[in-house]
Amino acid sequence: MTSPGSAEDVPEDAAGSVLRVATYNVRGLKDDRRALARVIRALRPDVLCLQEVPRLPVRRHGRPVFSRAVPVSLTALARAAGLSVAAGGRLNGTAVLTSPAVRLLRGEGRRLRWFTGLERRAVAVAVVEKDWDRYAVCSAHLDLLAGARLSHAAEIVPILEGAAREFGAAPVLAGDLNEPPGAPVWRLLGARYADCFAAAPDAGGSRTVAGAAEGGGEGGCGATFPARDPRVRIDAIFAGMGLTVLSCGGADVPPGDLTAASDHRPVVAEIASGRHVRRR
C-alpha cells in the first residue's frame, strides 16, 4: 500500500493525464472467454471495472477447469488482456484491473449491507496515479430489487469519496446499475457526478464536469443490454467534479465477439484531469 502523499509533490510542468476507463459485466466467464479477452484488449483500458467475476476458477462438471490457452479465472483473464488485478475479485463478483500505464496506490474490496434473501453485494475500489494525477475508481454491481439498488448506491458514494479524499484523487464510479437512465439510482448519482455517455457520447465533443450531470439522455444510442440486441442502457461510467469527459461509447470490435463474450456490452470513457484541460 502506498501512502496518500500530497498534491505539492506534482511538478509544475506536469501536463495532466487522460484516463481511459472501461466497465464490463462478464457474466461469470460463462461465455466465449477468447472473445472476451479480445474485446477487453480492444478497449485498451488504463482501468477496467468488472462485474460478475468468478471468485474461483471456472468449473465444468463440478471440477475446476485449467487451460493455458483460455482464461478460466480472473487472474488468467487479466493476464490474457495485459492487465493486473488491482482490487476485488474475492468479494461477491466485482473487480478492478489496471494496465501498466497507471501506478496502483491502493486496492480493496468492500462488502455492502446485506438484505435478507438477496445476493450479497460488494464494491472494488482502486486508487491509481497516471502522469501525477490520481483517480479513485470504483466498480459496482447493483441489485435487481429497486430498494436495495438505491440503498447500496447511497452506501457506495461515501466509500468512493472517502478513498478519493484520503489520496487527493478524483472519484470515478463505473458498473452495472440494473436500471435505465432517469430511474432513482441514476438521479442519485447524477446529483454528484456526470454520466459520461450523456456528457460526451461516442467520440463527440467534451464537457467539463463543473457540477451535476444534466439529465439522463440516451442520445439515441448507448444501449448495453442484452448484448445480442441491446435495448437498454444499464451499464455506465460516472466522472467526479473537475474532470472532463472527452468521449464515451462502446468497443470497436467485431459484433460477433461482442455477442459471444458476455450478455452485456462494455462501456469505455476517456476522462481528462483538470490540469490536462487547462494546458490544451
Secondary structure as UniProt FT lines:
FT   HELIX           7..9
FT   TURN            12..13
FT   STRAND          18..25
FT   HELIX           27..29
FT   HELIX           33..43
FT   STRAND          47..51
FT   STRAND          59..60
FT   TURN            61..62
FT   STRAND          63..64
FT   HELIX           74..80
FT   TURN            81..82
FT   STRAND          84..88
FT   TURN            92..93
FT   STRAND          94..98
FT   TURN            100..101
FT   STRAND          103..111
FT   TURN            116..117
FT   STRAND          122..130
FT   TURN            131..132
FT   STRAND          133..141
FT   HELIX           146..167
FT   STRAND          170..176
FT   TURN            181..182
FT   HELIX           184..190
FT   TURN            191..192
FT   STRAND          194..195
FT   HELIX           196..199
FT   STRAND          201..202
FT   STRAND          207..208
FT   TURN            219..220
FT   TURN            227..228
FT   STRAND          235..239
FT   TURN            241..242
FT   STRAND          244..249
FT   HELIX           255..261
FT   STRAND          267..272
FT   HELIX           274..278
//
